[in-house]
Amino acid sequence: MNTVKIKGYEIDLIPITSSHNRRAVQLKNKIIDTLKLIEIKRDDVDIPVEGQTIRKEKAVATWYGFGYKMHFEVKTQERLIDNLYLLSKVIENEVEKVKNNEKSIEEFIGEFKENDDVHDERKEAREFFGLDHKHKDLDTINKKYKELAKELHPDKPTGSMEKFKELNHHHKVLKRELE
């Protein structure tokens, strides 16, 4: 069994070998039921699972609640169905923390709240690091971040507080996407 680390959780990836489309609908319903535990309405959740769930694609969930648009996507695995399984486990774990008072609803919102222009922010962040728009390797991004942090730190002659803040913002945007 393969273990995947995502958003601070180690999740055992259970191979789904048959009935992929049916299983995808079950996972979608499970995510919706999990979010209902913290008062997110079924009609406020969007999880596209139509089509071939064994194709190479990320799993995406978007939901609205408490006055915010929240979003989470997983693309660590080859198949949509496997990414959807991981997405369901992360949301399940996060909601459980809220229900057990280990995390406030504000912290939950902070974990998943997205701006409408998040895709533009990700593109801009990759440009800032001098990377291709499709670059997904977090290790490379972290390496570039460290190099630029040394150069842009306000205590360095070449540094700038404004550029250093911008660096940290861009790193956070990409880290949130890829972790």
C-alpha positions in Angstrom: 0.0 0.0 0.0 1.3 3.4 -0.9 1.3 6.2 1.7 0.8 9.8 0.6 1.7 12.8 2.7 -0.7 15.7 1.9 -1.5 18.8 3.9 0.2 17.4 7.0 -1.6 14.0 6.9 -0.2 10.6 6.0 -2.9 8.8 4.0 -2.8 5.2 2.9 -3.8 5.2 -0.8 -6.2 2.4 -1.3 -6.0 1.1 -4.9 -9.4 1.5 -6.6 -9.4 -1.2 -9.3 -13.0 -1.3 -10.6 -16.3 0.6 -10.7 -14.3 3.9 -10.9 -17.2 6.1 -11.9 -19.5 4.7 -9.2 -16.8 5.0 -6.6 -16.2 8.6 -7.7 -19.9 9.4 -7.0 -19.6 7.7 -3.6 -16.6 9.8 -2.7 -18.3 13.0 -3.9 -21.3 12.2 -1.7 -19.0 11.4 1.2 -17.3 14.8 0.9 -20.7 16.6 0.7 -21.9 14.7 3.8 -18.7 15.5 5.7 -19.0 19.2 4.9 -22.7 19.1 6.0 -21.3 18.3 9.5 -20.1 21.9 9.7 -23.2 23.4 8.2 -22.1 23.6 4.5 -25.2 23.0 2.4 -25.2 20.3 -0.4 -26.2 22.9 -3.0 -23.1 25.0 -2.1 -20.6 22.2 -2.9 -19.2 21.6 -6.4 -17.1 18.5 -7.1 -16.9 17.6 -10.8 -16.6 13.8 -11.3 -18.3 13.3 -14.7 -16.6 11.3 -17.4 -13.7 9.0 -17.1 -12.4 9.0 -13.5 -9.3 7.0 -14.5 -8.0 9.8 -16.7 -5.0 11.9 -15.6 -6.6 14.8 -13.8 -6.7 16.6 -10.5 -9.6 16.3 -8.1 -11.2 19.6 -7.2 -13.8 20.6 -4.6 -15.2 24.1 -4.3 -17.7 25.0 -1.6 -19.3 28.1 -0.1 -20.0 28.8 3.5 -19.7 31.4 6.3 -19.5 34.1 3.6 -16.4 32.6 1.8 -15.6 30.6 -1.3 -13.4 27.7 -0.3 -11.4 25.4 -2.6 -9.1 22.4 -2.4 -7.5 20.4 -5.1 -5.3 17.3 -5.2 -3.1 16.3 -8.1 -0.4 14.1 -6.6 -1.6 10.9 -8.2 -2.0 10.0 -11.9 -5.8 9.2 -11.8 -8.7 11.4 -10.9 -10.2 8.7 -8.7 -7.1 8.4 -6.6 -6.8 12.2 -6.2 -10.5 12.3 -5.3 -9.9 9.7 -2.6 -7.1 11.8 -1.1 -9.2 15.0 -1.3 -12.0 13.2 0.6 -9.6 12.1 3.4 -8.1 15.5 3.9 -11.5 17.2 4.1 -12.7 14.4 6.5 -9.7 15.0 8.7 -10.0 18.8 8.7 -13.8 18.6 9.5 -13.1 16.1 12.3 -10.6 18.6 13.9 -13.3 21.2 13.8 -15.9 18.9 15.3 -13.4 17.8 18.1 -12.6 21.5 18.8 -9.0 21.0 17.8 -9.4 23.7 15.1 -11.7 26.6 15.0 -14.1 27.2 12.1 -12.0 30.4 11.3 -8.9 28.2 11.1 -10.8 25.8 8.8 -11.9 28.7 6.6 -8.3 30.0 6.5 -7.0 26.6 5.3 -9.3 26.5 2.3 -10.4 30.1 1.5 -9.6 31.1 -2.0 -9.6 34.4 -3.8 -11.4 34.4 -7.2 -8.1 35.2 -8.9 -6.1 32.3 -7.4 -5.1 30.9 -10.8 -3.6 34.3 -11.8 -1.8 34.4 -8.4 -0.3 31.0 -9.1 0.8 32.0 -12.6 2.3 35.3 -11.2 4.1 33.3 -8.5 5.7 30.9 -11.0 6.9 33.9 -13.0 8.4 35.5 -9.9 10.4 32.4 -9.3 11.4 32.2 -13.0 9.5 28.9 -13.6 7.3 27.5 -16.3 3.6 28.0 -15.8 3.1 24.3 -15.4 6.0 23.7 -12.9 4.8 21.4 -10.0 8.0 20.4 -8.2 7.8 21.9 -4.7 11.4 21.0 -3.9 12.6 23.2 -6.8 10.3 26.0 -5.7 11.7 25.7 -2.1 15.2 25.8 -3.4 14.5 28.9 -5.5 12.7 30.5 -2.5 15.8 30.0 -0.3 18.1 31.5 -2.9 15.9 34.5 -3.4 15.3 34.9 0.4 19.1 35.3 0.9 19.2 37.9 -1.9 16.1 39.8 -1.0 16.2 39.8 2.8 15.9 43.4 4.1 19.2 43.0 6.1 21.2 42.4 2.8 22.5 45.2 0.7 20.5 43.9 -2.3 17.4 43.4 -0.1 14.1 45.0 0.1 11.3 44.6 2.6 8.7 45.0 -0.2 10.3 42.3 -2.4 10.9 40.0 0.6 7.2 40.2 1.4 6.3 39.6 -2.2 8.6 36.5 -2.2 7.0 35.1 0.9 3.5 35.7 -0.6 4.4 33.9 -3.8 6.0 31.0 -2.0 2.9 30.6 0.2 0.6 30.6 -2.8 2.6 27.8 -4.5 3.2 25.8 -1.3 -0.6 25.8 -0.6 -1.3 24.6 -4.1 1.3 21.8 -4.1 1.4 20.5 -0.5 
